[in-house]
Amino acid sequence: MSELLPQDYPAFLQSLKERIRQAQVRAALSVNRELVLLYWQIGREILNRQEQEGWGAKVIDRLAQDLRQAFPQMKGFSPRNLKYMRAFAQAYPEEAFVQQAAAQIPWFHNCLILDRLKDPAEREWYIRACIQHGWSRAILEAQIETGLYRRQGAALTNFARTLPAPQSELAQQVLKDPYNFDFLSLHDEAVERDLERALLEHLQRFMLELGVGFAFVGSQYHLEVDGQDYYLDLLFYHLKLRCYVVIDLKMTEFKPEYAGKMNFYLSAVDDLLRHPTDGPTLGLILCKSKRKLTVEYALRDLSKPLGVSSFQLAEALPKELEAALPSVEQLEAELRSDDEQPDD
């Protein structure tokens, strides 16, 4: 049978599959937009009735019951969801904003934002970030919990002076401060290689914290300059900025000499790795802590685009306390011995 098919049939079939999938996605997005807009309209009506006629909770309970009876095949008409609709309409009184922004993300994303955030500007920022990056509900919740709104673009940099205006603003927004590495547990005695090893072991979580657009190139990336060997802690390529990003890890407070060393690394990467169509290589020094004025002085006269951020780790138990705690095996043995004791 396959011998009777035209030679280009597999490519034709693949193109049809892609069209069908794209149509399915567009249809799902369209249904979501209409549903969220409907919920907003219902919420607005409930809000107006409450303000004008003093509707109470009992009326909403009865409304939920009647709507579910009239539309048994539809979910979403519980009293709780009707109250979300009212809160949704109250939070976003302009229908144009709902159509252009809030209706572009799933309903339960909107409910999460309503629950967790009170500031209108912050709510709008997370809505637009969901649209831009396609966050799942779990990722949205994680970004809210770690305060991404306040951390995004907060790194201390010299980008405004070392990069052209359009690229400098985008590069600034790519970096955060502080970075949240709460998925790691390291002791106070840990050194840079311990941090690097831990980040690589949790590379997926690390990439999520870095943000959309980072592509991992390598760790301890080797460069040879003037017959000498140098190693970059972490090397990335940013797909939107179209440039390499060098990350240097420091388990100490920022020191001015770190900036000079990074400036050298950036010059080397620009000469040895950078393609003519790439943008200038960016540097990010990740330190355990930093002092604002010290960083500003260190970056002031450097010619390469460089940023400095701090990072936060999960609280780790001191080694002395950890050693005093029973191991998992000891706990299991203790539990087994308890089970073998006769009942009173």
C-alpha positions in Angstrom: 0.0 0.0 0.0 2.8 2.4 0.9 4.3 1.9 -2.6 1.2 3.3 -4.2 1.3 6.6 -2.1 2.9 9.7 -3.7 6.4 10.4 -2.6 5.5 13.6 -0.8 2.6 12.0 1.1 4.4 11.9 4.5 5.2 15.6 4.3 1.6 16.3 3.2 0.2 14.3 6.2 2.5 16.1 8.6 1.4 19.5 7.4 -2.3 18.5 7.8 -1.6 17.3 11.4 0.0 20.6 12.2 -2.9 22.5 10.8 -5.4 20.4 12.8 -3.4 20.9 16.0 -3.2 24.6 15.5 -7.0 24.8 14.8 -7.6 22.8 18.0 -5.5 25.2 20.0 -7.2 28.3 18.5 -10.6 26.7 19.2 -9.7 26.0 22.8 -8.4 29.6 23.3 -11.6 30.9 21.7 -13.8 28.9 24.1 -11.7 30.1 27.1 -12.0 33.7 26.0 -15.8 33.4 25.6 -16.1 31.6 29.0 -14.1 34.1 30.9 -16.0 37.0 29.3 -19.3 35.3 30.2 -18.1 34.9 33.8 -17.2 38.6 33.9 -20.6 39.6 32.6 -22.4 37.4 35.2 -20.2 38.8 37.9 -20.9 42.4 36.8 -24.7 41.7 36.9 -24.5 40.2 40.4 -22.3 43.1 41.5 -24.8 45.6 40.2 -27.8 43.8 41.8 -26.0 43.7 45.1 -25.2 47.4 45.0 -28.6 48.5 43.8 -31.0 46.0 45.4 -29.0 44.7 48.3 -28.7 41.1 47.2 -27.3 38.8 49.9 -25.6 35.4 50.0 -28.9 33.5 50.0 -29.8 35.0 46.6 -26.5 33.9 45.2 -27.0 30.3 46.6 -30.4 30.2 44.9 -29.0 31.6 41.6 -26.3 28.9 41.6 -29.0 26.2 42.2 -31.2 27.5 39.4 -28.3 27.9 36.9 -27.0 24.3 37.5 -30.5 23.0 37.1 -31.0 24.9 33.8 -27.5 23.9 32.5 -26.6 20.5 34.1 -23.9 19.9 31.4 -22.0 23.0 32.4 -19.7 23.2 35.3 -18.8 26.5 37.1 -22.1 27.6 38.6 -21.4 26.8 42.2 -22.0 29.5 44.8 -18.2 29.8 45.3 -17.5 30.3 41.6 -20.3 32.9 41.3 -18.6 34.8 44.1 -15.4 34.6 42.2 -17.2 36.0 39.1 -18.4 38.9 41.3 -14.9 39.5 42.6 -13.5 39.3 39.0 -15.9 41.9 37.8 -15.1 44.1 40.8 -11.3 43.8 40.2 -11.5 44.6 36.5 -14.4 47.0 35.8 -13.3 47.7 32.2 -14.6 45.2 29.7 -11.8 46.1 27.2 -9.1 45.0 29.7 -10.9 41.7 30.3 -11.2 41.0 26.5 -7.6 42.0 25.8 -5.8 40.5 28.8 -7.7 38.6 31.5 -9.7 36.5 29.1 -6.5 35.4 27.4 -5.6 33.1 30.4 -7.6 30.3 31.9 -10.3 31.0 34.5 -8.6 29.3 37.3 -5.4 31.3 36.6 -7.6 34.4 37.2 -9.0 33.0 40.4 -5.5 32.3 41.7 -4.4 35.9 40.9 -7.5 37.3 42.6 -6.9 35.2 45.7 -3.2 35.8 46.1 -2.7 39.4 44.9 -4.4 42.7 45.9 -2.4 45.3 44.0 -4.1 46.1 40.6 -0.7 46.7 38.9 0.7 43.5 40.2 -2.3 41.5 39.1 -2.1 43.0 35.6 1.7 42.2 35.4 1.1 38.5 36.2 -1.7 38.3 33.7 0.4 39.6 30.9 3.4 37.4 32.0 1.1 34.4 31.8 0.1 35.4 28.2 3.7 36.0 27.2 5.2 32.9 28.7 2.3 30.4 28.7 2.7 29.6 32.4 0.8 26.6 33.8 -1.2 27.3 37.0 1.5 25.6 39.1 4.3 27.8 37.6 2.1 30.9 38.0 1.6 30.0 41.7 5.4 29.4 42.2 6.2 32.8 40.5 3.7 34.6 42.8 5.1 32.8 45.9 8.7 33.9 45.1 7.7 37.5 44.4 8.8 37.6 40.8 7.0 40.9 40.2 9.3 42.6 42.7 12.5 40.7 41.7 12.2 41.1 37.9 14.6 43.7 36.5 16.0 44.5 40.0 19.6 43.5 39.5 22.3 46.2 39.7 23.7 46.6 36.2 25.6 49.0 33.9 23.4 48.1 31.0 22.0 51.6 30.4 25.5 52.8 29.7 27.0 49.8 27.9 24.1 48.6 25.7 21.9 50.5 23.1 18.5 51.6 24.4 16.2 48.9 23.1 18.5 46.1 24.2 19.5 47.6 27.5 15.9 47.6 28.8 15.2 44.1 27.6 18.5 42.8 29.2 17.6 44.6 32.5 14.3 42.8 32.6 15.9 39.5 32.0 17.9 39.6 35.3 16.4 39.4 38.7 17.4 40.2 42.3 17.5 38.2 44.4 17.4 34.8 42.7 15.5 32.2 44.7 17.3 28.9 45.1 15.1 27.5 47.8 15.2 24.1 46.0 18.8 23.8 47.3 20.1 23.1 50.8 23.7 24.0 51.3 25.7 24.4 54.5 27.4 27.6 55.4 30.8 26.0 54.6 29.8 25.3 51.0 32.0 26.8 48.3 31.3 27.8 44.7 31.8 24.4 43.2 29.2 23.0 45.7 26.7 25.6 44.6 27.4 24.9 40.9 27.1 21.2 41.4 23.8 21.6 43.2 22.4 23.9 40.5 23.3 21.5 37.8 21.6 18.6 39.7 18.5 20.7 39.7 19.0 22.2 36.3 15.3 22.3 35.4 14.4 24.3 38.5 17.4 26.5 37.9 16.3 27.2 34.3 12.8 28.0 35.5 14.2 30.5 38.0 16.5 32.1 35.4 13.4 32.7 33.2 12.3 32.1 29.6 14.9 32.3 26.9 18.0 30.9 28.5 19.6 27.9 26.8 22.3 26.0 28.7 25.6 25.8 27.0 27.9 24.3 29.6 29.5 24.4 33.1 33.2 25.0 33.7 33.3 26.1 30.1 36.9 26.1 28.9 38.6 29.1 27.3 42.2 29.4 26.3 43.7 32.9 26.3 47.3 33.6 25.7 48.3 30.0 26.4 46.4 30.0 29.8 43.3 28.0 30.7 40.2 29.7 32.1 36.9 28.2 33.1 33.5 29.9 33.1 31.3 28.7 36.0 28.2 28.6 33.8 27.6 29.6 30.2 24.2 30.3 28.6 22.8 31.7 25.4 19.7 33.9 25.5 17.5 33.2 22.6 15.6 36.5 22.6 18.6 38.8 23.3 20.7 36.7 20.9 23.8 36.8 23.0 25.9 34.7 25.4 25.4 35.1 29.1 28.3 34.3 31.5 27.3 33.5 35.1 30.0 33.6 37.9 29.0 32.1 41.2 30.3 33.5 44.5 29.4 32.1 48.0 30.6 35.3 49.5 29.6 39.0 49.6 30.4 40.9 46.4 33.9 42.2 46.1 35.1 44.8 43.5 37.7 42.4 42.0 34.9 40.1 40.9 33.8 42.7 38.3 37.2 43.0 36.8 37.5 39.3 36.4 34.0 39.1 34.7 35.0 42.0 32.4 37.9 39.8 31.2 35.7 36.8 30.7 33.2 38.9 28.6 36.0 40.2 26.4 37.3 36.6 25.8 33.8 35.2 25.0 33.2 38.1 22.6 36.4 37.3 20.7 36.4 33.5 20.9 32.7 32.5 20.8 30.5 35.4 19.7 29.1 35.2 16.2 29.1 38.5 14.2 25.3 38.6 14.4 25.2 38.0 18.1 24.7 40.8 20.6 27.4 41.8 23.2 27.9 39.0 25.8 26.3 39.7 29.2 27.8 38.9 32.6 25.9 38.1 35.8 27.8 37.8 39.1 25.6 35.8 41.6 26.8 36.5 45.1 25.5 35.5 48.6 25.1 39.2 49.4 26.1 42.6 48.1 26.4 46.3 49.1 24.7 48.6 46.6 27.3 51.4 46.6 30.2 49.0 46.3 28.6 47.4 43.2 27.8 50.7 41.6 31.4 51.9 42.0 32.8 48.5 40.7 30.6 48.7 37.5 30.8 52.4 36.8 33.7 52.5 34.4 33.6 49.0 33.0 33.0 48.8 29.2 31.2 45.4 29.2 27.5 44.9 30.1 27.5 43.3 33.6 25.0 42.8 36.4 25.3 41.8 40.0 22.5 39.9 41.9 22.3 38.1 45.2 20.7 34.6 45.7 18.7 33.0 48.5 19.1 29.5 49.6 16.8 27.2 51.7 17.7 27.2 55.3 20.0 24.3 56.0 20.5 22.7 59.4 23.9 23.3 61.0 26.1 20.2 60.6 26.4 19.8 64.4 22.6 19.6 64.7 22.2 17.5 61.6 24.7 14.9 63.1 22.6 14.8 66.3 19.4 13.9 64.5 18.5 10.2 63.9 18.9 8.9 60.4 16.1 7.5 58.3 17.4 3.9 59.0 17.4 4.6 62.8 13.9 5.9 62.7 12.6 2.9 60.8 14.4 0.5 63.2 12.8 2.4 66.2 9.4 2.2 64.6 9.8 -1.6 64.0 10.8 -2.1 67.6 7.7 -0.2 68.7 5.5 -2.4 66.6 6.9 -5.5 68.2 6.0 -4.4 71.7 3.0 -6.1 73.2 -0.2 -4.1 73.7 -1.1 -3.1 77.3 
